[in-house]
Amino acid sequence: MSTITNYENEVVNQAQTRRATVEFINIVNDLWYDKSIELVLFRNPLVDKRASEVLNLIDYAKEFVAKPISIQDALDIAKAIQSIELPASKLDIGKLAYEFHLSENENIDKVDFVKKQLEGATEANGIKPKDVVLYGFGRIGRLLARELSSKMGKGSQLRLRAVVTRGKIDESVLEKRASLLSIDSVHGDFLGTVQVDAENNALIINGTTVYMISAAKPEDIDYTEYGINDALIIDNTGAFRDKEALNRHLVPKGASKVLLTAPGKGIPNIVHGVNHIENNPDTVDVFSAASCTTNAITPVLKVLEDNFGIKKGHLETIHAYTNDQNLVDNMHNKYRRGRAAALNMVITETGAGKAVSKALPALEGKLTSNAIRVPVPNGSLAILNLQLNSTTTAEAVNAIMKQYALEGDLVEQIQYSMSNELVSSDIVGTTAPSIFDSKATIADGDTIVIYVWYDNEYGYSHQVMRLAKHIAKVRRYTYY
C-alpha cells in the first residue's frame, strides 16, 4: 500500500513541477518580448524552450554547482525579475539561484535578493540598433540568419536587413533559399517563419523583411537603396581573406564595418572573451572571428596558461567533414581531401595551433597542430597534449576549469561537462565554443591531455554573434 501511496504522490509532484515549468517558460518569454530581458541558465538559452528542455537544464545546474536548485527557485527568481524595473539585459538565472543558495539567510525575500544582486544594472549608454548584412548564405550564414532573427526581440541590438549572394535571384531561387533556412539536416527545423516575397526579392523572416541581393562583387552594391545604413557586413563566403580584399566591403554606401567568419591576414583575429577588448571598434573597421577550432581551444588554453603556464604542446582536431571536401573521390587541390568525406577519416592540416598566438601571444611557437576529418556532418573534438611549467593533477585541472566556467570573463566560452556518456551528437546546438570534457582529463606530472568538444557550426556562430555585438556596440547589461 505504501508503494501505491508513494507513486500517487509522485504523480502529483510531477504535475506540479511541469505546471511550474510552464509558468516559468511564460515569464521567460514575456520578459524577452516585452522588456528585452533575456534569461539564460548557466549561459544556456531559455527563450522558446520546451518544458522538458528546461527541466534537463535545471538538473544540469543542480549537478554543476552542487546546490539543490529547483524549478521553483528559477520560477521565484523569474517572478522577482519581472516585478522590478530593469533595463534591456541578459541575466543568468542559474547564477542568481546559485548565489541565493550561497547566501547566509535563505529565508530572505527573493525580490529583495534580486534587487541587491542586480543593483548595478543600468541602461547601456549610446546603444543604437545596428543593421547587419550577411555576405554569403552557406552553413554559417544561414545559422547566423536564424539566430539574428530569433534574437531580434524588440530590435534594439542587431537587425538582419539583407543577404548578398552571387547569381540571379528569382522566385525559384528565393524558395530554395527559404527552404534551406527553414529546414536543416543537422540543426533541425527553424523555430520561426519564413515566407517568400518575390515582388521585392526578399524573404520575410519572423515577420521582418530581409532583402536578397545579387552581386558579383562588393563594390556593385548601394545598401542605402534598401534603406540600410551604417551596416555591419558579416562575410561568411571565405572568398576575401586579407585586409585589402575585405576593405572592398566598405566601398558601398551604407556599409561601415566588416566581420570575417574565418581567419584573416592583416586584420585583428578575435576570439571573443579572450582578446576582443584589445580591439576598439571606434578605431578598427575590419575584424576576423578566427576559426571554429581556434575559438574552441583558445579559451581553455588561456585558463591553463594563466594558472600553470604552458611550455609546449600538440593539438589534434577530430573535425567533422565540411563542404570543402568531396562527397565522392575526385580531384582536390589539397592532399587527401579529395577522398570521399562520408566514408573516410582524412588527415589534413589546420592552422589553429599557430592562430592561437594571435589571441594569446604568450603561446607563439609553442604549439604544433594537425587535423583528422571524420565522417560526421557536425560536432568536433580537439585533443590537447600539453607540457606545463608546473606539475598538477586531473582533479586540479578540472577544478580550475569548472571555476572559469562558473564565473569570470570566459563563462560564455567554456561549458563544463560532467557526463560520462558525452559523444559528438550530444554537443550539437551548444552555444559555447568550448565544451570541456572533465571525465576525459589525463594528468601525469607536468603533462596533461585534455579533450575539448565543439559544435563547429553553432558554437562558432554564437562567437561570431558575440563579436558582432562588440563591434556594433550593442552589448546589453549582463549578469553572469
C-alpha positions as CSV (number, residue, x, y, z in Angstrom):
1,M,0.0,0.0,0.0
2,S,2.8,2.4,0.8
3,T,4.3,1.9,-2.7
4,I,1.0,2.9,-4.2
5,T,0.7,5.9,-2.0
6,N,4.3,7.0,-2.9
7,Y,3.5,6.6,-6.6
8,E,0.4,8.8,-6.3
9,N,2.5,11.4,-4.6
10,E,5.0,11.2,-7.4
11,V,2.2,11.8,-10.0
12,V,1.0,14.9,-8.1
13,N,4.6,16.2,-7.7
14,Q,5.5,15.8,-11.4
15,A,2.3,17.6,-12.4
16,Q,3.1,20.5,-10.1
17,T,6.7,20.5,-11.4
18,R,5.6,20.7,-15.0
19,R,2.9,23.4,-14.2
20,A,5.7,25.5,-12.5
21,T,7.9,24.9,-15.6
22,V,5.2,26.1,-18.0
23,E,4.7,29.2,-15.8
24,F,8.4,29.8,-15.8
25,I,8.6,29.5,-19.6
26,N,5.8,32.0,-20.0
27,I,7.6,34.6,-17.8
28,V,10.9,34.0,-19.7
29,N,9.2,34.7,-23.0
30,D,7.2,37.7,-21.6
31,L,10.4,39.3,-20.3
32,W,12.2,38.8,-23.6
33,Y,9.5,40.0,-25.9
34,D,8.1,42.8,-23.7
35,K,11.2,44.1,-21.9
36,S,14.1,42.8,-23.9
37,I,15.3,41.0,-20.8
38,E,16.8,37.6,-21.8
39,L,17.1,34.9,-19.1
40,V,19.6,32.1,-19.5
41,L,20.6,29.2,-17.2
42,F,24.4,29.0,-16.9
43,R,24.6,30.6,-20.3
44,N,22.1,28.1,-21.9
45,P,19.3,29.8,-23.8
46,L,15.8,29.6,-22.3
47,V,13.7,31.6,-24.7
48,D,11.3,29.4,-26.7
49,K,12.3,26.2,-24.9
50,R,10.0,23.3,-24.1
51,A,9.3,22.1,-20.5
52,S,11.5,19.0,-20.8
53,E,14.4,21.1,-22.1
54,V,14.1,23.5,-19.1
55,L,13.9,20.6,-16.6
56,N,17.0,19.0,-18.1
57,L,18.9,22.3,-17.7
58,I,17.7,22.6,-14.1
59,D,19.2,19.1,-13.5
60,Y,22.5,20.2,-15.1
61,A,22.6,23.3,-12.9
62,K,22.0,21.3,-9.8
63,E,24.9,19.0,-10.6
64,F,27.1,21.7,-11.9
65,V,27.1,23.8,-8.7
66,A,26.2,21.0,-6.2
67,K,23.3,23.0,-4.9
68,P,19.6,22.0,-4.7
69,I,18.5,24.3,-7.4
70,S,14.9,23.6,-8.4
71,I,12.4,24.8,-11.0
72,Q,10.6,26.5,-8.1
73,D,13.8,28.5,-7.4
74,A,14.0,29.5,-11.0
75,L,10.3,30.5,-11.1
76,D,10.6,32.6,-7.9
77,I,13.6,34.4,-9.2
78,A,12.0,35.0,-12.6
79,K,8.9,36.4,-10.9
80,A,11.2,38.7,-8.8
81,I,12.9,39.9,-12.0
82,Q,9.5,40.5,-13.6
83,S,8.4,42.6,-10.6
84,I,11.3,45.2,-10.7
85,E,12.4,47.8,-13.2
86,L,15.4,46.7,-15.2
87,P,17.0,47.8,-18.5
88,A,17.3,45.6,-21.5
89,S,19.7,42.9,-20.2
90,K,20.9,39.3,-20.2
91,L,20.6,37.7,-16.8
92,D,21.8,34.3,-15.8
93,I,19.1,32.9,-13.6
94,G,21.3,29.9,-12.8
95,K,23.9,32.1,-11.2
96,L,21.3,34.0,-9.3
97,A,19.8,30.8,-7.9
98,Y,23.3,29.5,-7.0
99,E,24.1,32.8,-5.2
100,F,20.8,32.6,-3.4
101,H,21.7,29.2,-2.1
102,L,25.1,30.5,-1.0
103,S,23.5,33.4,1.0
104,E,23.6,33.1,4.7
105,N,19.8,33.5,5.0
106,E,17.8,31.6,2.5
107,N,14.6,32.9,4.1
108,I,15.4,36.4,2.6
109,D,12.7,37.7,0.3
110,K,13.7,36.8,-3.3
111,V,12.6,40.2,-4.7
112,D,15.0,42.0,-2.2
113,F,17.7,39.5,-3.0
114,V,17.4,40.0,-6.8
115,K,17.3,43.8,-6.3
116,K,20.5,43.7,-4.4
117,Q,22.3,41.4,-6.9
118,L,21.2,43.5,-9.8
119,E,21.6,46.9,-8.3
120,G,24.4,47.6,-10.8
121,A,22.0,47.2,-13.7
122,T,22.0,50.4,-15.7
123,E,20.9,51.2,-19.2
124,A,23.9,50.8,-21.5
125,N,24.7,54.3,-22.8
126,G,24.6,55.0,-26.5
127,I,23.1,51.7,-27.7
128,K,21.8,52.2,-31.2
129,P,20.4,49.3,-33.3
130,K,22.8,48.1,-35.9
131,D,21.9,47.0,-39.4
132,V,23.5,43.7,-40.4
133,V,24.1,42.3,-43.9
134,L,25.2,38.7,-44.4
135,Y,27.6,38.4,-47.4
136,G,27.1,34.7,-48.3
137,F,24.4,32.3,-47.2
138,G,26.2,29.0,-46.6
139,R,26.3,26.9,-43.4
140,I,27.4,29.8,-41.1
141,G,25.4,32.4,-42.9
142,R,22.2,30.5,-42.5
143,L,22.8,29.8,-38.8
144,L,23.5,33.5,-38.3
145,A,20.3,34.4,-40.1
146,R,18.4,32.0,-37.8
147,E,20.0,33.4,-34.6
148,L,19.8,37.0,-35.6
149,S,16.1,36.6,-36.4
150,S,15.3,34.6,-33.3
151,K,17.2,37.0,-31.0
152,M,15.7,40.1,-32.6
153,G,13.4,40.8,-29.6
154,K,12.3,44.4,-29.8
155,G,15.0,45.2,-32.4
156,S,17.3,47.1,-30.1
157,Q,20.6,45.3,-31.0
158,L,21.4,43.6,-34.3
159,R,18.9,43.8,-37.2
160,L,19.3,41.5,-40.1
161,R,18.5,43.6,-43.2
162,A,19.9,41.8,-46.2
163,V,21.7,38.8,-47.6
164,V,24.1,39.0,-50.6
165,T,24.7,36.1,-52.9
166,R,26.0,35.6,-56.4
167,G,23.8,34.7,-59.4
168,K,20.4,35.7,-60.4
169,I,17.5,35.9,-57.9
170,D,14.1,34.8,-59.0
171,E,11.1,33.2,-57.2
172,S,12.5,29.7,-57.5
173,V,15.8,30.8,-56.0
174,L,14.1,32.6,-53.2
175,E,12.0,29.5,-52.5
176,K,15.2,27.3,-52.3
177,R,16.9,29.8,-50.0
178,A,13.8,29.9,-47.8
179,S,13.7,26.1,-47.7
180,L,17.4,25.8,-46.7
181,L,16.9,28.4,-44.0
182,S,13.7,26.6,-42.7
183,I,14.9,23.0,-42.7
184,D,18.4,21.8,-41.8
185,S,19.6,18.2,-41.7
186,V,21.9,18.8,-38.8
187,H,20.2,21.6,-36.7
188,G,16.6,20.7,-37.4
189,D,13.7,23.0,-38.2
190,F,14.0,26.7,-37.8
191,L,11.7,27.7,-34.9
192,G,10.3,30.6,-36.8
193,T,8.5,31.6,-40.0
194,V,10.0,32.1,-43.5
195,Q,8.0,33.4,-46.4
196,V,9.0,34.4,-49.9
197,D,8.4,38.0,-51.2
198,A,9.1,37.6,-54.9
199,E,8.0,41.1,-55.8
200,N,10.7,42.6,-53.6
201,N,13.3,39.9,-53.9
202,A,13.1,39.3,-50.2
203,L,12.5,36.7,-47.5
204,I,10.1,37.6,-44.7
205,I,11.7,36.0,-41.6
206,N,9.6,36.1,-38.5
207,G,7.7,38.9,-40.0
208,T,10.6,41.2,-40.9
209,T,11.9,41.8,-44.5
210,V,15.3,40.6,-45.4
211,Y,16.4,41.6,-48.9
212,M,18.2,39.0,-51.1
213,I,20.7,41.0,-53.1
214,S,22.6,39.6,-56.1
215,A,26.1,40.9,-56.6
216,A,29.3,39.7,-58.4
217,K,31.5,41.9,-56.2
218,P,31.0,44.1,-53.1
219,E,31.6,47.3,-54.9
220,D,28.4,46.8,-57.0
221,I,26.0,47.3,-54.1
222,D,24.4,50.5,-52.8
223,Y,22.9,49.4,-49.5
224,T,21.2,52.7,-48.9
225,E,18.8,51.9,-51.8
226,Y,17.4,49.2,-49.5
227,G,17.1,51.6,-46.5
228,I,20.2,50.1,-44.9
229,N,22.7,52.5,-43.3
230,D,25.9,52.2,-41.3
231,A,25.7,48.4,-41.7
232,L,28.0,45.7,-40.3
233,I,28.8,43.3,-43.2
234,I,29.4,39.8,-42.0
235,D,31.4,38.0,-44.7
236,N,30.9,34.2,-44.5
237,T,31.9,33.3,-48.0
238,G,35.6,32.8,-47.3
239,A,36.4,34.5,-50.7
240,F,38.0,37.5,-49.1
241,R,40.7,36.8,-46.5
242,D,43.1,39.8,-46.3
243,K,42.6,43.4,-45.3
244,E,42.8,44.8,-48.9
245,A,40.1,42.4,-50.2
246,L,37.9,42.9,-47.1
247,N,38.1,46.7,-47.4
248,R,36.1,46.3,-50.6
249,H,33.1,45.7,-48.5
250,L,33.5,49.3,-47.1
251,V,33.2,50.9,-50.6
252,P,29.4,50.7,-51.0
253,K,27.2,53.3,-49.5
254,G,25.6,52.1,-46.2
255,A,28.4,49.9,-45.0
256,S,30.7,50.8,-42.1
257,K,32.2,47.7,-40.5
258,V,33.3,44.2,-41.7
259,L,33.5,40.9,-39.8
260,L,35.0,37.9,-41.5
261,T,33.9,34.4,-40.3
262,A,37.3,32.9,-41.0
263,P,41.0,33.6,-40.1
264,G,42.2,36.8,-41.8
265,K,45.5,38.3,-42.8
266,G,46.5,41.9,-41.8
267,I,43.4,42.3,-39.5
268,P,42.7,41.5,-35.9
269,N,41.8,37.9,-35.4
270,I,39.5,37.8,-32.4
271,V,38.4,35.1,-30.0
272,H,35.6,36.8,-28.1
273,G,36.1,36.6,-24.4
274,V,39.9,36.4,-24.8
275,N,41.1,39.4,-26.8
276,H,38.1,41.4,-28.1
277,I,38.6,44.2,-25.6
278,E,42.1,44.9,-27.1
279,N,40.4,46.0,-30.4
280,N,38.3,49.1,-30.3
281,P,35.6,49.3,-32.9
282,D,35.9,53.1,-32.8
283,T,39.4,52.7,-34.4
284,V,39.1,49.4,-36.2
285,D,36.8,48.7,-39.2
286,V,37.7,45.2,-40.3
287,F,37.7,42.2,-37.9
288,S,38.1,38.4,-38.2
289,A,36.3,36.0,-35.9
290,A,39.2,33.4,-36.5
291,S,38.2,29.8,-37.0
292,C,35.9,27.4,-35.1
293,T,38.8,25.4,-33.8
294,T,40.7,28.5,-32.7
295,N,37.6,29.6,-30.8
296,A,37.3,26.2,-29.2
297,I,40.8,25.8,-27.9
298,T,41.9,29.4,-27.1
299,P,39.6,30.0,-24.0
300,V,40.8,26.7,-22.5
301,L,44.4,27.4,-23.3
302,K,44.1,30.8,-21.7
303,V,42.9,29.2,-18.5
304,L,45.9,26.8,-18.5
305,E,48.4,29.4,-19.4
306,D,47.2,31.8,-16.7
307,N,47.2,29.1,-14.0
308,F,50.0,26.7,-14.9
309,G,52.0,28.2,-17.8
310,I,52.4,26.1,-21.0
311,K,55.9,25.0,-22.2
312,K,54.8,23.4,-25.4
313,G,52.1,21.1,-26.8
314,H,50.4,19.5,-29.7
315,L,46.8,19.9,-30.8
316,E,44.9,17.2,-32.8
317,T,41.4,18.1,-34.0
318,I,39.0,15.4,-34.8
319,H,36.8,17.5,-37.1
320,A,33.5,17.0,-38.8
321,Y,33.8,17.0,-42.6
322,T,32.9,20.2,-44.4
323,N,31.7,21.4,-47.7
324,D,35.3,21.9,-48.8
325,Q,35.7,18.1,-49.1
326,N,34.4,15.9,-51.8
327,L,31.3,13.7,-51.4
328,V,32.9,11.0,-53.6
329,D,36.6,10.6,-54.7
330,N,37.5,13.4,-57.0
331,M,40.2,16.0,-57.8
332,H,41.1,18.4,-55.0
333,N,43.8,21.0,-54.7
334,K,44.8,19.6,-51.2
335,Y,46.2,16.2,-50.4
336,R,43.7,13.6,-49.1
337,R,40.7,16.0,-49.1
338,G,39.7,14.6,-52.4
339,R,38.7,11.3,-50.9
340,A,35.0,10.7,-50.0
341,A,34.3,12.7,-46.9
342,A,31.5,10.5,-45.5
343,L,33.5,7.2,-45.9
344,N,37.0,8.1,-44.7
345,M,39.0,9.6,-41.8
346,V,41.2,12.1,-43.6
347,I,44.4,13.5,-42.2
348,T,44.7,17.2,-43.2
349,E,46.3,20.4,-41.9
350,T,45.0,23.0,-39.5
351,G,46.4,26.4,-38.8
352,A,44.7,26.6,-35.4
353,G,47.9,25.9,-33.5
354,K,49.6,28.9,-34.9
355,A,46.4,31.0,-35.0
356,V,46.1,30.8,-31.2
357,S,49.1,33.0,-30.7
358,K,47.2,35.9,-32.4
359,A,44.9,35.9,-29.4
360,L,47.4,34.6,-26.9
361,P,50.9,35.9,-27.9
362,A,52.5,34.0,-25.0
363,L,51.9,30.8,-26.9
364,E,53.8,31.9,-30.0
365,G,55.8,29.0,-31.4
366,K,54.7,26.6,-28.6
367,L,52.0,24.6,-30.3
368,T,52.0,22.2,-33.2
369,S,48.8,21.0,-34.8
370,N,47.1,18.7,-37.2
371,A,43.6,17.6,-38.1
372,I,41.6,14.5,-38.9
373,R,38.4,15.0,-40.8
374,V,35.9,12.2,-39.8
375,P,32.6,11.0,-41.2
376,V,30.2,13.1,-39.1
377,P,28.5,16.2,-40.6
378,N,28.9,18.4,-37.4
379,G,30.4,18.2,-34.0
380,S,34.2,18.2,-33.5
381,L,36.8,17.4,-30.8
382,A,40.1,19.0,-30.0
383,I,42.7,16.9,-28.1
384,L,45.4,19.0,-26.4
385,N,48.6,17.2,-25.2
386,L,50.4,19.8,-23.2
387,Q,53.6,20.1,-21.1
388,L,53.1,22.7,-18.3
389,N,55.5,24.7,-16.3
390,S,54.4,23.0,-13.1
391,T,53.1,19.6,-12.0
392,T,49.4,19.1,-11.4
393,T,46.6,16.5,-11.2
394,A,43.5,15.9,-13.2
395,E,41.4,16.9,-10.3
396,A,43.2,20.3,-10.0
397,V,42.8,21.0,-13.8
398,N,39.1,20.1,-13.6
399,A,38.5,22.3,-10.6
400,I,40.1,25.3,-12.2
401,M,38.3,24.8,-15.4
402,K,35.0,24.5,-13.6
403,Q,35.6,27.7,-11.7
404,Y,36.2,29.6,-15.0
405,A,33.0,28.1,-16.5
406,L,31.1,29.3,-13.5
407,E,32.4,32.9,-13.2
408,G,34.7,35.3,-14.8
409,D,35.4,36.6,-18.3
410,L,35.1,33.2,-20.0
411,V,31.7,31.9,-18.8
412,E,30.2,32.4,-22.3
413,Q,33.1,30.5,-23.9
414,I,33.6,27.4,-21.7
415,Q,30.9,24.9,-20.8
416,Y,31.9,22.3,-18.3
417,S,30.6,18.8,-19.0
418,M,30.3,16.2,-16.2
419,S,28.8,13.5,-18.4
420,N,30.3,10.0,-18.6
421,E,28.3,9.4,-21.8
422,L,29.2,12.5,-23.9
423,V,29.5,11.9,-27.7
424,S,29.7,14.2,-30.6
425,S,26.0,14.3,-31.4
426,D,25.3,15.5,-27.8
427,I,27.1,18.8,-28.3
428,V,25.2,19.8,-31.5
429,G,23.4,23.0,-30.7
430,T,25.7,24.2,-27.9
431,T,26.2,27.9,-27.8
432,A,29.6,27.8,-26.0
433,P,32.5,27.4,-28.4
434,S,34.4,25.1,-25.9
435,I,32.9,22.1,-24.1
436,F,35.4,20.9,-21.6
437,D,35.1,17.1,-21.1
438,S,36.0,16.8,-17.4
439,K,35.7,13.0,-17.5
440,A,38.4,12.6,-20.1
441,T,41.2,14.7,-18.4
442,I,44.5,12.9,-18.0
443,A,47.4,14.3,-15.9
444,D,50.9,12.9,-15.3
445,G,53.2,15.3,-13.5
446,D,53.7,18.3,-15.8
447,T,52.0,16.6,-18.8
448,I,48.2,16.8,-19.3
449,V,45.9,15.6,-22.0
450,I,42.5,17.4,-22.2
451,Y,39.5,17.0,-24.5
452,V,37.5,19.9,-25.8
453,W,34.3,19.3,-27.8
454,Y,32.8,22.0,-30.0
455,D,29.9,22.5,-32.4
456,N,32.0,23.8,-35.3
457,E,28.9,25.4,-36.7
458,Y,26.5,26.5,-34.0
459,G,29.0,27.3,-31.2
460,Y,31.2,29.2,-33.6
461,S,28.2,31.1,-35.0
462,H,27.5,32.3,-31.4
463,Q,31.0,33.5,-31.1
464,V,30.5,35.5,-34.3
465,M,27.3,37.0,-32.8
466,R,29.1,38.0,-29.6
467,L,31.9,39.7,-31.6
468,A,29.3,41.3,-33.9
469,K,27.7,42.9,-30.8
470,H,31.0,44.2,-29.6
471,I,31.8,45.7,-33.0
472,A,28.3,47.2,-33.2
473,K,28.5,48.4,-29.6
474,V,25.1,47.0,-28.8
475,R,26.1,44.8,-25.8
476,R,23.5,45.0,-23.1
477,Y,23.9,44.8,-19.4
478,T,24.8,41.2,-18.5
479,Y,24.7,39.4,-15.2
480,Y,26.7,36.1,-15.3
